[in-house]
Every structure is written in C-alpha cells, then in structure tokens.
Amino acid sequence: MPIPETCILIADDHSIFRHGLRQVIEQQPDLKVVAEAEDGQAALESLRSVRPAIAILDIDMPNLDGFGVARQVAKQAWPVQIVFLTMHKDELHLSEAMNLGAKGYRVKEAAAQDVVNCIRAVRRGETYVSPTVSIHLLNRARRTSELLGEIPKLEDLTPAERRVLALLADCKTSKDIAAELGISTRTVENHRAKICEKLNLRGPHALVKFAMQHKGEL
C-alpha cells in the first residue's frame, strides 16, 4: 500500500532557491509541494487556502517574516507543522523558533538531502535541528533544566501563562499581548498576577526582568 503524500508549502523570497528546493523535495514520491510563496503575507494566504501538513518558512522575508507567520499559525490554531529554513545559526534565532513551536530548524548551507531528512523527522512527530546549531538546542535544554531546578514552581505555570511570560520577554505590553493572543487586557493582567504569585516575584518590574533574563528558556 503506497504511503500518502505529505503536502508542503515553501515560503522564501529567493525564487531560484525556492524552485531548487522544490525539485529536491519532489524527487521523493511521498512528498508533494502544493504551494510556493515569496513573502510572509502570501504564505499566510496559501496556508489558509491550501492547508499543507508542513510549512517550510524562511525567517527573513518581506511584508511578514517567518516568525510573524508562525505567530499567526499559532493564533489561528492551524494544523500545520513549521520548519524554519534560514541562514541564521545563532542561538537567539533558534530559541525564538522553538518558542514559536517550530518542529524543524534547518540551515540553508546544509546538504540538499538534509531538508528531506528534516521533513521526514517532522512527519514522524520528531524535532529536527541542523547539526550546525544542535549544540544551541542542547544548551537551551540544559539551562531550562537548571532553571526548573532553581525555581521548581516554573513548571506549574499553565501554557497560557508561559506564552504571556515569553511575550513579556519581548518587551510586549499587556495591551500588545492581549491583541496578539486574542484575549482581554484584564485577562493578561490576571495571568501576570498569577505568574508573580507562582514564582514568588515582588516589585513593579520583577516579572519583566525575570522574563528577559530567562528568555531563552521560556
């Protein structure tokens, strides 16, 4: 019995690279590129209309970058797995990608076969990170473990509270967070109060300071 095709969207503002990537992917009989986009807004339109299983997004794109696309995917709760395809090999970009729920992070300079391996890993429910940046993922996991050891109550935060804390680390105001998460400002303030209570934080700026200090682990 043949394996069902996995439908894929590619979003990258470099057409030659995008088309080459499509050729590599479609050499596999079980992988099919159903849409291409040259910027973030076009990617969102394709995600809305085509509903692929996996979206391969460049981080640096005009109109809306890959991170912005991923935020909208999370807000709309679309059933698509995100793979970031980028030139960025630093820990900051990787951490932001992981915070946004990415299942794959592939560096563009990697071998062509690497993207196929990444897609297959994500399809199996695994997380795939290019070897050139995997050390950052290990460091992130180590610091998260250390942070949980220092502040055991951090693991008691709800998913909503963790999202609010992560957005505070980006210097977002309560109003900004409310708009991004589609909730009221009062609800955000309630989340902030609960987080402070659980983490035993005191003072007007303690929560934001904590969030910024531990941004990579949230």
C-alpha positions in Angstrom: 0.0 0.0 0.0 1.6 3.3 -1.0 2.4 5.9 1.6 0.1 9.0 1.4 1.7 12.1 0.1 2.8 14.8 2.6 1.7 18.2 1.3 4.2 21.0 1.7 4.3 24.8 1.4 7.6 26.6 0.7 7.9 30.3 1.5 11.2 32.0 0.5 11.7 35.3 -1.2 14.5 33.9 -3.5 12.8 32.3 -6.4 15.8 30.3 -7.6 16.4 28.8 -4.2 12.7 28.1 -3.8 12.4 26.3 -7.1 15.6 24.3 -6.4 14.3 23.3 -3.1 11.0 22.2 -4.7 12.9 20.0 -7.1 14.8 18.3 -4.3 11.6 17.6 -2.3 9.6 16.3 -5.2 12.2 13.7 -6.1 10.7 11.9 -3.2 7.5 10.0 -4.2 5.7 10.6 -0.9 6.4 14.4 -0.7 4.5 17.0 -2.7 4.9 20.8 -2.8 1.4 22.2 -3.1 2.2 25.9 -2.9 5.0 28.4 -3.0 5.1 31.9 -1.5 7.6 34.8 -2.0 6.7 36.6 1.2 5.0 36.1 4.6 1.6 37.5 3.6 1.4 35.2 0.6 2.5 32.3 2.8 -0.5 33.1 5.1 -2.9 33.2 2.2 -1.6 29.8 1.0 -1.8 28.3 4.5 -5.4 29.5 4.8 -6.5 28.1 1.4 -4.3 25.0 0.8 -3.8 23.7 4.4 -0.5 21.8 3.9 0.8 19.4 6.5 4.2 21.1 6.7 5.3 24.7 6.0 8.9 25.5 5.3 9.5 29.1 6.1 12.5 31.4 5.5 12.9 33.6 8.6 13.8 36.8 6.6 11.0 37.6 4.2 9.4 40.9 3.1 5.9 42.0 4.3 5.9 39.5 7.1 8.8 37.4 8.3 8.8 33.7 9.1 8.4 34.3 12.9 5.3 36.5 12.1 3.8 33.8 10.0 4.4 31.2 12.8 2.7 33.5 15.3 -0.4 33.7 13.1 -0.4 30.0 12.6 -0.5 29.5 16.4 -3.2 32.2 16.8 -5.4 30.5 14.2 -4.5 27.0 15.5 -3.9 25.7 12.0 -2.9 22.1 11.9 0.5 22.6 10.2 4.0 21.8 11.4 6.5 24.7 11.0 10.1 24.2 9.7 12.3 27.2 9.6 14.8 27.4 6.8 17.4 30.1 7.4 21.0 31.4 7.2 20.9 32.2 10.9 23.0 29.8 13.0 22.8 31.7 16.3 21.2 30.7 19.5 18.8 33.7 19.6 17.0 32.8 16.4 16.9 29.1 17.3 15.4 29.9 20.7 12.8 32.1 19.2 11.9 29.4 16.6 11.5 26.8 19.4 9.4 29.3 21.4 7.1 29.6 18.5 6.6 25.8 18.3 8.7 25.0 15.3 9.4 21.3 14.7 12.3 21.9 12.4 15.2 24.4 12.1 17.4 23.8 9.0 20.4 25.9 8.0 20.4 26.8 4.3 24.0 25.9 3.7 23.3 22.2 4.7 23.3 19.5 2.1 20.1 19.2 0.0 19.3 15.8 1.5 19.1 17.4 4.9 15.8 19.0 4.1 14.3 15.7 3.2 15.6 14.2 6.5 14.1 17.2 8.3 10.7 16.7 6.7 10.6 13.0 7.4 11.6 13.6 11.0 8.9 16.2 11.5 6.3 13.9 9.9 7.2 11.2 12.4 6.5 13.7 15.2 10.1 14.4 16.0 12.0 17.7 16.2 14.8 18.2 13.7 17.6 20.8 14.1 20.6 21.1 11.7 23.8 19.7 13.2 25.5 23.1 12.9 23.1 24.6 15.5 22.2 21.5 17.5 24.7 22.5 20.3 22.5 25.5 20.9 19.5 23.2 21.4 21.5 21.2 24.0 22.5 24.4 25.8 18.9 25.5 25.8 17.7 22.2 27.3 20.5 22.3 29.9 19.6 25.9 31.0 15.9 25.0 31.2 16.7 22.1 33.4 18.8 24.3 35.6 16.1 26.9 35.8 13.5 24.4 36.8 15.8 23.2 39.5 16.3 26.7 40.8 12.6 27.6 40.6 10.6 24.4 40.8 7.3 26.3 40.6 8.1 27.4 37.0 6.8 24.0 35.8 3.5 24.8 37.5 2.8 27.6 35.0 0.0 26.9 32.6 0.6 27.1 28.8 -1.2 30.4 28.7 1.0 31.8 31.5 4.1 30.6 29.7 3.0 32.4 26.5 2.4 35.6 28.4 5.8 35.3 30.1 7.5 34.7 26.7 5.9 37.7 25.2 6.9 39.9 28.2 10.5 38.8 27.4 10.0 40.5 24.0 9.1 43.8 25.8 5.4 43.5 24.9 2.9 45.5 26.9 -0.2 43.9 28.4 -2.2 45.6 25.6 0.2 44.2 22.9 -0.1 40.7 24.4 -3.8 40.9 24.6 -4.0 41.8 20.9 -1.6 39.0 19.9 -3.3 36.3 21.9 -6.8 37.5 21.2 -7.7 38.0 24.9 -8.6 41.0 27.0 -6.1 43.2 28.7 -7.6 42.3 32.0 -7.0 38.6 31.4 -3.4 39.4 30.6 -3.1 41.3 33.9 -4.6 38.3 35.7 -2.1 36.0 34.1 0.7 38.3 35.2 -0.5 38.4 38.8 -0.7 34.6 38.9 2.8 34.2 37.4 4.2 36.5 40.1 2.4 34.6 42.7 3.7 31.2 41.5 7.3 32.4 41.0 7.3 34.5 44.2 8.2 37.7 42.3 7.8 41.1 44.0 8.2 44.6 42.8 6.8 46.5 39.7 9.5 45.4 37.3 10.4 42.0 38.7 8.3 39.9 36.3 9.6 41.7 33.1 13.2 41.5 34.4 12.8 37.7 35.1 11.2 37.1 31.7 14.1 39.0 29.9 16.8 37.2 31.9 15.4 33.8 31.0 14.0 34.4 27.5 16.0 31.6 26.0 14.5 29.0 28.4 10.8 30.0 28.1 
